[in-house]
Amino acid sequence: MKMELIEHKYVEVNGLKLHVAEIGSGQSAAVFFLHGFPEIWYSWRHQMIAAANAGFRAIALDYRGYGLSDPPPEPEKTTFLDLVGDILALLDAFSISKVFLIGKDFGAMIASIFAILYQDRVSGFVTLGVPFYLPRFVTYHLPEGFYVSRWKEPGRAESDFGRFDAKTVVRNVYILFSRSEIPIAREDQEIMDLVDSSTPLPSWFTEEDLATYGMLYEKSGFQTALQVPYRSFHEEIDKPDPKVEVPALLIMGEKDYAMRFPEMVDYITSGKLKTIVPNLEKCFIPEGTHFVQEQLPAQVNDLILNFLRSHS
């Protein structure tokens, strides 16, 4: 199967029309892909085609306020739980009783919340770039110049991004997040200043890919994307002792800048993560960066398909 066979539709849930991409048989086990930032449904193109070719039903969406989906009426009040509620409503709209969830970056957090709240609807879940994580798990200190610290401040990213068109913002973030160093700005810099206009795109990310992302973010803007995740990490999930028993897989690129945080590495490797997700497998890809599913799709596809086949 090829990209042209991916079907696009709008599904109305919770008062909003959400853009959904789908490929594969409606009778097959469903796999729901959850993107990060500055990603969109398109960031799963390689995995969706591979899953469909392997006999699965692959579904990806643009979250509310992202890409081609409707913006919420008050973007600044959007929460992680709103996005989780949209996924639950989509599963019900598609009459999917159980699903495999695959989340990247903050999409991993959405998969984690969903798995905690609706474990009976989950056959298993895979996270990339971020392990099982809930809002408020980030208890360690983040540098002032780190993009998460900067973008959680209302108005700051808007002012920074506003100097460029959407395509340039996506370009800069893709270049920045593809590096193995933690992206930190000096006091006299903004995050966009960390990328020079002459810096080439990563070799695996084409101008056509960039144009697709640019068009989608030109439509939606960044207002909701800055609210969730960056201004919602304080959100409370009412599960004091979270534990998820379903099968899970973590895929991390060893050159992902997230692996430069000692606290993150400790959480992943010390056994803390296994106490919450006991049936977890972990896989580290030596050359993998933050966008490992786009950078090394063949390796990631093999890992995901082996997991799906093992637990179907």
N, C-alpha and C positions, 0 to 999 in steps of 0.2 A: 504493500500500500504506500501511497505517496501523499505529499502535502495537499494536493488538489482534492483528495478524497475526504479531507477533514470537513465536516459539516458545521455550519455556524447557525445559531438560532438565538432568539431572545426569550427568556423565561421570566414571567412575572412572579416574584416572590416578595413577601413583606412590603408590598406597595412599590417595588422598584423592578424595572426590566433589566435583568442581568444577561450579559453576553456570555454564551457558552459555546465552546468548541468540542466536537465529539467525533470519534472514529471507532469503528469496530461494531460487532454484533450486539444488538440490544438484549440478546438472550445470554450473553456471556457474563462472567464475573466482572464487576465494575471496579475501575481504578480511577480515583479522583485526584487530580494534580492541583496543588496549591502553590502559587508563585510567591516570590519575595519582591524586594524592591532593588532596582528600578525595573523589575521584570513584569511580565504580563502573561496571558495564556500562551503566547508564542514561545516563551522560554522553554516550554515542554515539548516542542515540536518533534524532536528526535525520539523522546521517550514515548510519546503518544503513538507514533507510527510503529515503533518496535513492539509496544504492548498489543496494538491491534493485530499486527502480523503474527503475534504469538497466541492469538485467540481471545484476547481480553477486550472489554469495552472501555475505551480511554476517554475521559472527560476532563476538561480544564475550563476554568472560568476567569473572567476579569472580575475582581471583587467590586462591590459597590464603590462608585467614585473612581474606579480605575478603568482606563482604556475605553471600551465601547459600552460599558455598563452605566446605568443611570447613576448620577451622584445622589447621595442622601440629601434630604432637605436642609440639614444642618451638619455639614461635614465636620465642623469643629467639635461635635458631640458624638461622633462615631466611636464605637468601642470594638475590641476584639470579639466580644460576645455577639455583637451585631453580625460580624462576618461569619462566626460559627453558626448563628441562627439562619443565615442565608444558605449555608451548605446543607443544614438539616432540611430546610424547606425544599431545596433543589432535589435532594434524595427522595423526599416524599413525592415531589412532582414527577419524578422519573420512576416511581414505584420501585426504588432500590432499597431492599431491606438491610443488606450488609454491603460494606464497601472496603476496599483497600485505599488508604490515604497516603499520598506522597507529597511531603511539604519541604520547601527549600527556603532557607533564610527565615524570615518571620512567618512564612507559610508553615514552617516546622512548629511554631508556637500555636498556630491555629489548629494544626493536626493534633497537637498535644492536648489542647483544651477540649477539642471534640472527643478525643479518645477517653479523657477523664469523665466527661459529662454523659457521653452516649456510647459507652464501651460495648453495649450489646449490638450496636450498629456497625462495629468495626471488625473486619476480618484480620487486619494487621495494618501496620503503618511503617513508612520509611521516612527518615528525615535526612536532609543534605545540608551541610554547612553549619547547622545548629542541631544540637541533640534535643531530646525531650526537654521542653522548657515552658514554664508558665510565666506570665507577667509577675513582676516582683521577685523573680528568681535572681535578677541582677542586683546583688547586694554589694558587690565589690566596687571600688572606686574606679570611675572612668576618667581619663584625662580631659581637661577642659577643652582642648582643641580637637578631641575625637568627634567624628561626625555625629554620633548619637547624642553627645552632650550639646552640640551646637544646634542640631535640628529639632530638639525637643523644646527649644525656646521659641515661642510664638513670634512669627514675623521675621526671624533671622534667616532661615532658609529661603523664605519667600523673596526676601530682598536679594540674597545671593543668587538664587536661580533666575530671578527676574531680569538679570543682565544679559540672559542668553535665551535662545529659543529652546523648545523642549528637546529637540534632537541633540543639541549640544550638551544639555544637562545630562541626558542619558549616556552620551558618549563619554563625558568626563567621569561619571560614576562607574561605568564599566571599566575604563582604564584604571581608575583608582582602586576599585575593589578587586581587580585581577592581580594586584601586586601582593607580595607576601609580607610586606611591612604594614603595620597598623597605620591607617591614614590619619595623621594628626596635623592640624594647622597651627601655625604660630599665632600669637595674640593679634598681630597686625594683618593676618590673612583670614580669608574665608575658605570654605572647603573647595569651592570651584577653582580657587587660585592654585590649588595643588597640582593641577594638570595643565601643561603647556599645550597651546593650540596645535603645535607641530608634532605632538606625541602620536604615534600611530596606534590604531586599534589593535587589540589582541589578534593574533593570526587566525584564530578560530571564529572571529566575529566579523562578518562582512559588512560592507556598506549597505547592502540590501537588508541585512538584519537590522542595522541601525535605523534605516529609513522606516522600517516597519514599527519599531519601538517609538521613534520620533512622532510618527503619525498618530499612534494610539495615545501617547501622552499629550500631544498637541490637543487632542479632543477632550481629554479628561482634566488636564492640568495636574497639579501636585497637591492640592489642598487636602483631599482625603488621605492621600499616601503619606503625608507628613503627620496627620493625626493618628493613623494606625499604620505603622507601629509606633513611631517615635514619641508621640505625646500620650501614649496609652500604657506605658510600661508600669505605671502605678496601679493598674486595674487589679481588683481583687477577684479571684476565682474561688468560690465557696467550697473548697476541698482541702481541709486542713492537713490531711495526711494522704497526699495523692499516690495512687498506685495503679498501674495499668498492666493487666495480665496478658493481653493479646500479644502475638508475635510482633517483633519490631526489629528494624534494621537502621543503623546509623552509618551514613557514608560521609567521610570527611576527607578533603584534600589536605595533605600534609603541608602544602604551601598556602593554605587559606590563612589570611591574616588573623582570623579568630583563634587560631592555634598559637598565636603569640601572647595571648593572655594566660598567665600561669593558672589563674583561677578556673578558666574554662577547661584547660588541659586536665587539671586536678579533678574537676567534676566528671569529666568523661572517663578518665583512666583509674581513678582511685577506688571505685566500687560504689560511690554515692549514687551514680546514675542507675546502676543495676538494682539498687534497693527500691527504686521507684518503678523501673521497667525491667522486671526480672528475666523476661524472655527476649532479651535484647542481644542481637549480633552487632558487632562493630567491624567496619572495614575502612582502612586508611589507604588512600591512593597517593603514592609518593609525589607525583608531579602535579597533583590536583590543586587548583586554586578555588576561590570562593564560588565561581560559576562552573563548577566541575561538570555539571550535566550538559552544558553547552561546549565546554572545552574538550572533554573526553567522553563523548556520548556512547561510543561502543563499550567502553569499560563499565560505565554507569548502567547502561541498558542491560548488560549481562548480569550485573549484581541485582538489579531490580527484578528482572525476569526470573532469576533463580529463586529469589525470595517469594515472588508471587506463585510460582509453580509449587514450591515446597509447602505453601500454606493454603492452597486452593482445594 
